[in-house]
């Protein structure tokens, strides 16, 4: 049995610069991944039964322990049928490594991407780094125990095990965005952040975003994804997660812009370019090529963003967790969140969960 390891709390109010640097590192990582995985969301029906025989990134939903739950949901909605779907499942991991020489790091950004080709549904799931899992925060699981344990963690939370991952650190984010010719994003809410950090001088600056469409440069994309002190409700970790999803979706368009460096590239070249010192992945060239070929149909998919947030989690007393500030589920087995994941994948209605005497979270 593993001995629980205490992870020290690094709240921004106590150590602002260290905390901000950590956030920067975690968020930058998310976006470098899209060079190869733009096609994740475009997982088209041509994969049915034949094209996917040797593609290990597919998760047969009928092997999931939640088959019974999904059947019940479908019956309730009048959609009972045979479960023979294959769900694309891939986990994007952004680590807080400051240099390639560092051997210890945490997966502070985690986005699980799922796609159902039979329903043309794609789901992006963000999980907070402070989620408590088996004696640690979930962002420490990969480094301490490896990929298989992190797979178990995400299956416990979402009900679906990710089969493949892409892991990266931070130094290449601005380069990727600029190499795409910028990333078009529909900014949902205008906001001003007067406490945005300037890392070189360890001071702060004021940044502003106006609602509407903007083609973000690498620098602006970093600011948009990183800001957490904005006005108009944008000053939270959850608002920042929403903005990360918007940038991911914008990259689907950006990667094939005429000025994009990656637009004319053969998949083998793109795969080798990105993996050479830029990222780690257990995707094979064949699997990456399969995803790239399917990219053309991404716009057929309906996207749902799910966040494991205060609808599902709360902050327990710190003394119960060795003084650590963590998040735990309102229902022990994550059953409500698992149902919402399945509903999103199968096009069923999602209702925000409510709990009696729900604790104050965040």
N, C-alpha and C positions, 0 to 999 in steps of 0.2 A: 504494500500500500504506500502510495506516495505521501510524503510529508508536506503539508501545506507550506507554501513560501509566502512570506509577507512582502507585498510590493509597496514601497513608500509612496505616499500621496504627494503629488506635485501640483497643488492648486495654483492657479495663475495669480491670485491675490497675494500669495506668499512669495512665489518666485516667478515674477512676470516674464522675465526674459527667457528663462529656461523653459517655461511652459509654452511660450509663444513659439520658440524654436522647435519644440516637440510637435506642436500642431502643424507648423509649416512642413516639417519633414513628412508627417503622416499624410497630409493632404496632397502634396505634390505627387506622391507616389501613385495615387489613384489613377492619374491621367496618362502617364507614360504607357500604361498597359494597353491602351486602345489601338495602338499601331497594328497589332496583330488581331485584336479581338473586336474590331468594328462590326464584324459579322455575327457576333454573339446574339444580337437582337434580331438578326435576320435569318433565323433558323427555319428555312422553308420546308414545305411539305415533300419535296423531292427526296428527303432523307428516309421516308417511310419504308420500313421493312427490309430494304435492299441496300441502300447506300450507306447505312450505318452499321453494318455487320462488324466492322473492325474499329469503330470509333468509340473509345473508352470514355469520352466526355458525356456520353448519354447515360441517364439514370432511368431504368425501367420503373415507372411509377407503381406497377403492380407488384414490385418487390418491396415496396415501402410498408412499414408497419402501420401506416395511416390509410391503407386501402379501405378498410372498413369505414373509417371516418369519411373518406371521400364518397364512398357509395351512399352513405347516409345523407350527405349534403346534396348529392345529385337526386336522390329519391325525393328529398324535401322540395327541391326545385323542379320536379318533374322531368329530370334529365338522366334517369338511371340508364346505364348502358355498361358494356363490357370495358374493363380497364385494360387497354392494350397500348397506352400511350408511352412514348419515350420523351423524357424531359431533359433538355440540355441543362447542365449544371456546371458552373465554373465560378471559382472564388477569386476575386481580385484582392490582393493583399498589398498594402502600403506600409513599409516599415520605417522606423525612426532612426535608422542608421545614418550617421553623419559622414562616414567615409567607408570605403570598401574594406579598410583594415579592421573595422570594428566587428567583433565576433558576437557581441551581445546586442540584441535589438528586440523591439516589440512590434507587433502588427497592429498599429494604431488605427489604420483605415482598413475596413473589411466590407466589401460589397459582394454579395452573392447574386449572381445573374442566372435566372431561370428562364427557359422559353418552352412553350408548348406549341409545336407545329400544327397540331390538329385543330387548335382553336385560334391560332395566330395571336397568342398572348405572350407578352414578355414581362417579367417582374424583376425589379431591382430592389434588393433588400439590404439595408444598412443596419449594422449591429454596433452598439457603442463599445468602446474599448474597455470601459469600467464594468462591464457585465461580469458577475461572479460566476465562475465555473470550476467546480471540483477543486476548491481550495486556492484558486488564483483568479486574477482578472483574466478574461478571455484573450486579451492581447499578449499575454505571456505564454500561452499554450504552445504555439508553434515552436518557439525557441527552446522551451523547456522539454517538450515531449514529442515534437515532430508533427508532420503532416497528418498522419493517421488519427492522432488524438484531436487535431483541429477539425478534421472531418466529422468525428463523433460529436464534437461540441455543436457544430452547425446542424447536424442531423437532429440533435436533441432540441435545438431551438426552433428550427424551421420545419422539421419533418422530412426533409429531403437532403440526402448526403451529396455534397459537391464532389465530383469525380476528378476535376482538374483545377489547377491553380496557376496564377501568374503573380509573381512577387517582385517588387521593385523598390528601390529607394528613390531619392528625391532630386538629384542633381540635374536630371535631364528634362524636367517638366517644361520649362520655358522654351527649350530647344524644340521639343516635340510640337508644342502649340504653334510656334512660329514656323516650323517646317511644314505644317499643314496649311499655312497661309492664314492663320488665325482661326478661332473657333466661334461660329455664330451662336449666340445665346439669346433667348427671349427673357430678359431680366423681368422678373415678376413684380418686384416691389422696389420702389426708389428708397435709398437709404444713404445715410452719412455715417461713417465710422471715424471719429476724431481720435481714436486711440490705436490706429493701425501701426504696428512696429516697423521701424527701420533697423534691420539687423546689423548693418555695417556700423552704425553709430549708437546703437542701443537706445534710440530715441523713438518718438512717435510722430505720425503725420496724419492728416485728414484725407480720407478718400471718399469719393462720391460715385454712386451709380444711379442712373435714371431708368425708370421702367421703360421697357421697349427693347427692340432688337439692337444688339451691339456685337460686332465681330471683335472678340477679345484677343489682344496680343498675349504672348506668353506671360508678360508681367501683369497685365490686367486680369488674366485668367487665374493667376496665382492669388492676387488680392481678393478676387471675387469668391474663390473657394476657401480662402483662409480667414477672412474677416469674421469676428465673433462679437463685436461691440457696436454693431450698427443700430440705427434708429428704426422705427416702424416695424418692430417685431423681428428684425434680422439679427439681433444680438444674442444668439443662442447657438448651442451645438446642433440643435435640430434644424434650425434655419440653414446652417452651413451644410448639413447633410443634403438638404433639398437642392442647394446650389450645386453641390458636387454631382448630383444626378442630372441636373440641367446641362452641365458641361459635358458629361459623358454622352448624353444624347446629341449635343451639338457636334461632338467629334465624329459621330456617324456621318454627318453631312460634310464636315471639314476634311476628312481623310481623302475624299475623292474630288476635292476642288481642283480646278485646272492647275493652280499654282502649288498644290500640295506635292511635297517631295515624294510621298508614298503612293500617289495616284498611279504612275506608270510602272511601279515596281512589280517584278515577279515575286510570288509569295515566298519562294525559297530565299531570295535575296533579302526581302523584308524581314523574314524570320531570323536569318543569320545576322543581319545588321542590328536588330533590336536585342537579340540574346547575347551578343558579344559584349559582355561587360555591362550591359544596361539592365538586365532583368534575369530572373530565374523562373522557369516554368517546367511543368511536367507534360505540357503539350508536345506532341510530335510534329514534325514538319507536315506530315500527312493531315493531321487533325487541324493544324493552323491553315493549311491550304483549303481544306473542306469548308472551314468557316469563312475564309476570304471569298471563295466562289459563291457562297450563299448571300454575300453582303448586298447584292443588287436588290433583294426583296425586303430589306429591313423596313421600308415604309409601309408594308402591309400589316405590320404588327401594332397592336394596341399595347401601350406601356403602362404599367402600374408601378409606382414607387411605394414601398412599404418600409417603415422605420420602426425598429423595436424601441419604442419611446415610452412616454409616461402613460399612454393608454394601456401598456402591458407591464411596465416596470415601476419600481419605487426605490427610494433610498432608505435602507434599514438603519437602525442605530449603529454608528461607527464602532462602538465598543463591542458589538457582536461579531465584528470582523477584524479584530486586532487593531482597531483605530483607522482602518482603511475606509475611504469613501467609495462605495460600490453601488451597483444596481442589481436588483434581484426581481424575479417575476412575481406579479400579483397572483397568478395561478401557477402552482409549482411545476406543472408539466408543460407549460407554454401552450396549453391546448387551444386557447383562443387565437393566439398568433398563428399556430399551425393551420387552423381552419381558415384564417384570412389569407394565408399563402395559397392554399388549395383553391379557395374561391377566386383569387386573382388569376391563377393559372387556368381555371376552367370557366371564367366569365360569369361567376355568380356574384350576387350582391354582397358587399362587405359593409357591415354595420359596426360603428365604433363601439368597442366593448365598454361596459360599465360594471363597477363592483360596489357592493355595499361597503360603506365606511372606507372608501379608497384612501390610502395614505397620501399625504402631500408628497409629490415627487418633483424634484427640481424647483 
